[in-house]
Amino acid sequence: MNFHSLLTPTIQASFKQATLQGQPEDRSLFYPNQLASLDADFINKIKEKSKLELALRVMQPFVGDDIPENELLRILDETLCFDIPMKKLSESVSILELFHGPTLAFKDVGARFMSRCIRYFTREENKKVTILVATSGDTGGAVADGFYDVEGVEVIILYPHGKVSPVQEKQLTALGKNIYALEIDGDFDDCQRMVKTAFADTDIQSKKNLCSANSINVARWLPQQLYYFLAYSQWQSETKPVVSVPSGNFGNLCAGMLAAQRGLPTQHFIAACNSNDTIPRYIESQIFSPRPTIATMSNAMDVSLPSNFIRIEAMYDKDLTRLQKDLSACTVSEDDTLAAIIQLYHQNQYIADPHGAVAFHALQSYLQQHPEQSGYFVETAHPVKFPDAISKALSLQIPIPASLEDLMKKEKQSTRMAANDNAFKDYLMSHHT
Ligand SMILES: *Cc1c(COP(=O)(O)O)cnc(C)c1O
């Protein structure tokens, strides 16, 4: 399977190249040349398949010959080393829990898969690589965990100062060894821009083998399809599910929609957004007009320029009318997010994190308009990572899970930096390991 740049289709790359390079030279995104439809027989038997069988069938077409099957199976087995349970909350609403991985965030699946692919490719070539990652909180932790103490790899994480929670900050800054944290005086979009600019800089490129770990990397984006296949294997209802995905950079949603394009049964998708509503406004008005990023409780979705949306547009040949049949977008205010956390707690004894709560609210609104349907929403993080929102909504504190206790005792190590492309360049040019 080859990939091409969405801007310049003649720029082609194998899975290996696309993974190591992150982004094509034209700074657009890699996109698969074929979507690799799955045959009906496979789809009908999804419920009988093991997790690993399913994962191999879903991922192998994209990886092709770049990783041998036994190695790919090992990578997938390590990637999916935790549960991805679906829980029924009511007749029409279920919840898909994606936070049982080592950093308690859904990004663990993509980060684990990608880090293991990169490890495989660099070991093969005996190369040193520098992973640059901009994070609004959760990505950095998952990527750091995936690459921690891996020889030949250094990870440089950029995160917005004061905008991540205490658990998240420890996950970003306390590992040490080959993991370096830069605390940026700016927001996530600044961090993302700094990373993008570094990738385009030939001086830096000649000094370091840069590799991106954001959800634009195909090795992070594509394995997220697995959630939706695993969700379907647990789906009980006769009707196809409406799927509500809390969306920031739109990688997760885009992976779900890719799964649907390949044949996975779904009724409809909902892009559940917080006040950063570029896409809901675009889908409604057909006018794309990003505004400055707004800080919200669901800070992993504080993104005003979602990178992955162009992949969704590509799936629909930029036909917005056709896209609207499969995708709705919903903007959820801070008040509605709090109300959703409260409702889930009182009606279902469920403690949702603010991202899951946004998705729940969006699903509930949609089902009110479509009462004959049922669906699930995606819970992307453990609520302990967002303690302020939980205590605000429910006046309670969630104990730190045992798996994080050691990490919380470690010391934060970070380098403070202005949101300035040149400052980052200087850092990279003088940074050596
Ligand atoms: C990253 C993240 C999201 C948004 O996912 P995208 O793929 O960027 O849309 C939602 N919730 C949590 C907890 C996250 O960490």
The ligand as a MOL file (V3000), in Angstrom:
LIG
                    3D

  0  0  0     0  0            999 V3000
M  V30 BEGIN CTAB
M  V30 COUNTS 15 15 0 0 0
M  V30 BEGIN ATOM
M  V30 1 C -6.6170 13.9600 21.8660 0
M  V30 2 C -7.8650 13.8310 22.6260 0
M  V30 3 C -9.1100 14.0390 22.0340 0
M  V30 4 C -9.2470 14.5040 20.6090 0
M  V30 5 O -8.8530 13.5340 19.6990 0
M  V30 6 P -8.5130 13.9760 18.1970 0
M  V30 7 O -8.1210 12.7270 17.5170 0
M  V30 8 O -7.4280 14.9800 18.2790 0
M  V30 9 O -9.7730 14.5730 17.6560 0
M  V30 10 C -10.2360 13.8370 22.7850 0
M  V30 11 N -10.1570 13.4720 24.0850 0
M  V30 12 C -8.9900 13.2850 24.6930 0
M  V30 13 C -8.9750 12.9230 26.1290 0
M  V30 14 C -7.7980 13.4360 24.0010 0
M  V30 15 O -6.6350 13.2560 24.6040 0
M  V30 END ATOM
M  V30 BEGIN BOND
M  V30 1 1 1 2
M  V30 2 1 2 3
M  V30 3 2 2 14
M  V30 4 1 3 4
M  V30 5 2 3 10
M  V30 6 1 4 5
M  V30 7 1 5 6
M  V30 8 2 6 7
M  V30 9 1 6 8
M  V30 10 1 6 9
M  V30 11 1 10 11
M  V30 12 2 11 12
M  V30 13 1 12 13
M  V30 14 1 12 14
M  V30 15 1 14 15
M  V30 END BOND
M  V30 END CTAB
M  END
